[in-house]
């Protein structure tokens, strides 16, 4: 039964921000499938919000504050996971950030500091978190991150985030090679546009939603629950031979030329 796919499995979710976030949809679906979860959140301002959501899950879930730009905080999360869970089976990475100004002006005007910030948080954090988690995946495991079509196509105003997502997808492939010897799989989900708080920070996002709905082969936009279902598949034994891949969950929009 699908609802028992992750019975007895444990893992950590990075990036839950609110009830409408993709990270929370994934967490909820994995919990329904029997997994026990821990959560890493960015900064004390998010703690109450995450704590409130986590309280709705059937089992108690450890919460860890983690600024992914600080190696010592990532290492502290690893130590806490070893204490609380002993080992883990999956890591969900839903972390991305860019300066708002760099998503509003032309890409050529991207600041050096803004470029480095987007790369550090949106791309390198996957490598840093994977390095922390891998020793805890003693029987193998699954690492899943979130990408977007702007990694391989020039999407208006996605700008520096698209470049960071391109680096993220490349990191998925290199990490898959490094970690495969330990039976750890690394994959990305490239989701279609979803009306989250983070997405609304992209100038012209409403136009992107409209265009995808008009042109996608399935004639609609993807639902957050569909992305969560894909994450469940990648976290489960059903995807045991899949690694280093980018799975598009976007109603087919990525296959179009025009």
RALINMO-V619819 format. One record per run of one state. SS is the DSSP state (A for helix, B for strand, O for the rest). FROM is the first residue (numbers start at 1). LEN is the number of residues. If there is no record, write none. Layout:
ss->{SS	SS}
from->{FROM	FROM}
len->{LEN	LEN}
This chain:
ss->{O	A	O	B	O	A	O	B	O	A	O	B	O	A	O	B	O	A	O	A	O	A	O	B	O	A	O	A	O	B	O	A	O	A	O	A	O	A	O	B	O	A	O}
from->{1	2	5	10	15	22	33	36	42	44	55	63	66	71	85	90	94	100	104	107	110	112	135	141	148	149	152	159	181	184	192	199	202	205	216	224	236	237	240	246	250	253	256}
len->{1	3	5	5	7	11	3	6	2	11	8	3	5	14	5	4	6	4	3	3	2	23	6	7	1	3	7	22	3	8	7	3	3	11	8	12	1	3	6	4	3	3	3}
